Amino acid sequence: RGMRVLLDFVANHTSDQHPWFLESRSSRQSPKRDWYIWRDAAPGGGPPNNWLSAFGGSAWEWDAETGQYYFHAFLKEQPDLNWRNPDVQRAMLDAMRFWFDRGVDGFRLDAIWHLIKDGQFRDNPPNPDYKPTDSPYHRLLPVFTTDRPEIHPVLAMMRRLADEYDERVLIGEIYLPVERLVTYYGLSEPELHLPYNFQLLLLPWDARRIQATIDVYEALLPSGAWPNWVLGNHDRPRIASRVGRAQARVATMLLLTLRGTPTIYYGDEIGMVNVEIPPEAIQDPVERTAGRGFGRDPERTPMQWDSAPNAGFTRGQPWLPLSPDYPTCNVEAQRDDPRSILTLHRRLLALRRAEPALSIGSYRSLPAEGELIAYLREDGERRFLIVLNFGHWVRRYACGQIDLRGSVVLSTYLDREGEMVDRDLLLRPDEGVIIGLTG
């Protein structure tokens, strides 16, 4: 079907059962000792510094056999590789080449902004904005454990390898502010094709904040860089749970009409919501260690295909419980429903494919107030106005910068295509509209 295959490539760490780590921890004299990050205890005993694990507690684990600590950004069973070691770099690039040679189209590089740590092992400073309701990991600012400048030459090496093959792509998982994120496209030479842009995941669902962020991101993109947007993933609550199912339709239109590559998280195309996980069914180590409701299991439940047992996902016992709404919220129930959110996704994707203005066309922000967002997508003579109502009440939109004449191409309500528009546009609560402009 012309599909491309990307692999999730975990470059930051290995299992503590990996042969490399077993050899590394076997002796301080092991040839692979320096393949991981080992340090002596602090002068007074205890961990070498204050670095924290993203999954709770110290990032240092004591190894009684060799009398040193090893570093793990995540679980203690996931020791971090020492990417300052050229042997590690060669071994990991060889692993990437192995898969490229077998035809893989690219990689999603997991937790890639963690790859290099401070060579002086300095303490991370306290976070002045930390709140007791935040994850304990956020007590400190990870300035010495993430986003280190030495990561950029490493990513440039990965890009040079990818460029030896035709049409390969590198996508990086990076949780950073926009001004730092865009540096991962490359500083002195190309790095990632797509540093994941998670702003729509992280921002409050506020029209003014979101439009401002879109405009800043567009302005900061390096010359020739291709944008991207992510609305949902395995680490954050589902969009339908964050903003409600009505606004999830507006969010879908936003995602699929912005300039750049969109990423859709499985299940969002049918409006799946977070599932309450009983304590005995919790799987996520974040919740088992840190607790306090930071777990990610609620957004990781099985895909809901139909109303059969286990939603048609498996005949066995699923890893996590299913949503109680799966008998009605599933692919089979929505496939032939002309008003379903699945149909909305299909219509938007078909429109992107048919109209270059909505895929590769330019983006221009337009003035809007309150809970409205408006922008133009243009390619040659084809012009589309997108107006999104983030509010739950009727709003009227008019703009002196454009001749607002045309017709409705698509509404998130899926019921007003072909309606003529002249001078202004009335939007219903929780509605997004695409207008094909003729003026």
Secondary structure, DSSP 8 states (H G I E B T S, - for coil): -----EEEE--SB--TTSHHHHHHTT-TT-TTGGGB-EE---TTSS-SS--B-TTSSBSEEEETTTTEEEE-SS-TTS-BB-TTSHHHHHHHHHHHHHHHHTT--EEEETTGGGS---TT-----B-TT--TTS-GGGGB--TTTSS-TTHHHHHHHHHHHHTTSTT-EEEE-----HHHHGGGGBSSSB--SEE---HHHHS-S-HHHHHHHHHHHHHHS-TT---EEE---TTS--HHHHH-HHHHHHHHHHHHHSSSEEE--TTGGGT-------GGG---HHHHHT-TT---GGG------SSSGGGGS-SS--SS---TTTTTSSHHHHHT-TTSHHHHHHHHHHHHHH-HHHHTSEEEE----TTEEEEEEEETTEEEEEEEE-SSS-EEE--TTS--EEEEEEETTS--TT-EEES-EEE-TT-EEEEEE--
